[in-house]
Amino acid sequence: MITVTLAGRTIEVAAGTALQHICDAHDTPVTFGCRAARCGACMIKVISSADNFTPAGPGERAVLDVLALSPDWRLACQATVLDTVTIDVAD
């Protein structure tokens, strides 16, 4: 088990769990729109351990580039947690 600290809440999950599934299962404040890396509604900011996510794919990277976000931002619908991370929800 690993820990995901999301908007101040600590959640224990199995490594390799999609962040979208973590958010759905634990009633987090992450808002989802398309769930397909097109809208950017589910932006989260990685506070620590950015390397503990799967790399951003081309679709996610395109959305983040259009929104002019730095590499510490990710789309929750696309990220999979590999090890312990701390993230926050976009305002």
N, C-alpha and C positions, 0 to 999 in steps of 0.2 A: 504494500500500500504506500501511496505517496500523498502529500498534502497539497491542496490548492487553496491559497488564500485569495478569496474573491470578494472585493468590496468590504473587507473587514471580517468576513466569515471564513473559517477554516473548515475545509471539507476533505475527508479522506476518500481517495478513489484508487482504482488500479491503474498502474502505469499503462499508457497506450489508450486511454479513454478520450474520446472526442470531447472537446470543451462544450460543444453544443449539447451533448447528452448530459454532461455534468450540470449545466445550467437548467435544463429541463427537469432533471430529477431532484434538484435542490432549491427550486423556487428562488432563483437569483434575480437581481435587478437588470439583467441583460435583456435588451429588446431585440427580437429577431424580426426581420422583414421577409426577404426572399429565401433565406437559408442556402443560397447558392452563389455567394460572393459576387453579387451584382449591385446591392443597394447600399451597403455600408452601415446599416442600422445597428449591427451587433459589434461595433468597435469596442475593443478593450485595450487598456494600456498595460503593458508588461512593466511591472515595478522592479522585479528581480528574476533572474534566471531565464532570460529570453532563449538561451540555447536549449532549454528543456522542453521546447515545443518542436513539432515537426516544422520544416521550412515552409515558408509561404509559397504556394504554387503560383502559376502565371495569372490565373483569374483573380486571386486575392491580391497579388502584387499590383495588378492593373487598377483595382479599386483603390488601394492605398495610395498609389501614385496620383490618381486623379484627385483624390482628397488631399494631396500634398502632406501626407503623414510620414513621420520619421519611422525608422525600423522598430522602435519600441511599441508600435501600435499593431494590432492584429485584428482579424475578424473572427469572432468566436465560432461562427459557423464553419470555419475552415481549419482551425487549430486543434491539434491533438497533443495532449499533455504526456510527456515522456518521463518527467521527474518533477520534483517539488518546484512550484512556481508561486509568485505573488502577482496578482493582477488587480486592476481597478476598472470600473465601468466608466465609459465616456459620459460626459455631462451633456 
